[in-house]
Amino acid sequence: MKNDLISQSSEFDCGPTTLTNAMRFLYEREEIPPKILKHIWFMGNDTFDDDGRLGRHGTSKASMRYMADWLNAYGKGFQFPIHAEFLELEETLIAPGSRTWVCVAAGGCAVMRCYAGGYGHYVLLTQILPSGEIGLFDPYDEIPGETKDPWRCVAGEPKRMNRAVHPDQLNRTDTADYAMGAFPIRENLLIWRTDQNKEVTAHD
């Protein structure tokens, strides 16, 4: 069975929580290898804050890039149906036909760095909605039903999403909520099942 997606446990672990949610979204509970979960939490929260305290500046882009390579190596070495692709700069644009859009539309997901409350944050993109919005799961939960145009809370979808956000908001270059921000800091980690998403892997 599929697990519900989960909220982060602290102010700082949105990165490993969102990577864990990617596994929960893509795979049945009995399919998820504990070794992947162990490595996600081992590599997350690898940064230091201004006072030199480990983990209190979240998870770095370098760690997310490394996780893409590690997941691909794990998939090949253990014949596990997973593939990951790390995008940055202009590659992260989210629009029909873009790499992220194709991945999500085909049943994959994307760990996306954005802003929330003016701070860097990770969320999981999971759905292209008929409205043209992107369905995503934000691990920093708020009150379901609250609407903050151009995004809204979504209730009753615990295995897929808790927000719906217009792509124009995601593509913004400022620090508004759910904006990816300036191109030099952008990152999207695409993840999909190789046994279900052949149209995605055909591009590799």
Secondary structure, 3 states (H helix, E strand, C coil): CCCCCCCCCCCCCHHHHHHHHHHHHHCCHHHCCHHHHHHHHHHCCCCECCCCCECCCCCCHHHHHHHHHHHHHHHHHHCCCCEEEEEEHHHHCCCCCCHHHHHHHCCCEEEEEEEECCEEEEEEEEEECCCCCEEEECCCCCCCCCEECCEEECCCCCCCCCEEECHHHHCCCCCCCCCCCCHHHCEEEEEECCCCCHHHHCCC
